[in-house]
Amino acid sequence: MAIILQTDRLLLREYEDGDQEEAYRLLSDPVTMSFWPQPLDREQAAGWMRRSMDSCRENGFGRWLVVDKSTGGSVGDCGLMRASIGGREEIDLGYIIHHPHWRRGYGFEAASACMEYGFARLGLERICANMPVEHTASSRVAEKLGMIKEKEFSNPRNRGIMTCLYAKSRSAAEG
């Protein structure tokens, strides 16, 4: 098991072949995935894992399984991926916390660790996050991370709904 990051309460680790059921449980949940075009089916969840694992091998970063240290159970998915957002290639910080674990600060805790890793360890210059305009909890996490809302745009990858783009530069993180 490749543990990438640790926080006070969480482990963030690379996905492994045996994590298909965990990924499916998280990504197929209609409440958890309510801001996505639709919950993922088994094949899509397996593809999510595969892309995350490939990104880790190719880029040194990807999406990781978020595990509660005290229980050993997974509570979500968080990490960095290369993505085209609003017509620009970006490093996208994503965080999905399974709805039974909402309102415990896990999203911020995991995302904060990923952002610090991206700037300090990977030397990334800019990290973005995007979410539907209505996803106020996700926007609050981005703002708490010190990200600045740069724009709203119609997102063709998510039903054409209005989406917020937040970003933070390494110089802002260091300053």
Sequence and secondary structure as in RCSB ss.txt:
>XXXX:A:sequence
MAIILQTDRLLLREYEDGDQEEAYRLLSDPVTMSFWPQPLDREQAAGWMRRSMDSCRENGFGRWLVVDKSTGGSV
GDCGLMRASIGGREEIDLGYIIHHPHWRRGYGFEAASACMEYGFARLGLERICANMPVEHTASSRVAEKLGMIKE
KEFSNPRNRGIMTCLYAKSRSAAEG
>XXXX:A:secstr
  EEEE SSEEEE   GGGHHHHHHHHT TTTTTTSSS   HHHHHHHHHHHHHHHHHHS  EEEEEETTT  EE
EEEEEEEEEETTEEEEEEEEEE GGGTTSSHHHHHHHHHHHIIIIIT  SEEEEEEETT HHHHHHHHHTT EEE
EEEEETTTTTEEEEEEEEEHHHHH 
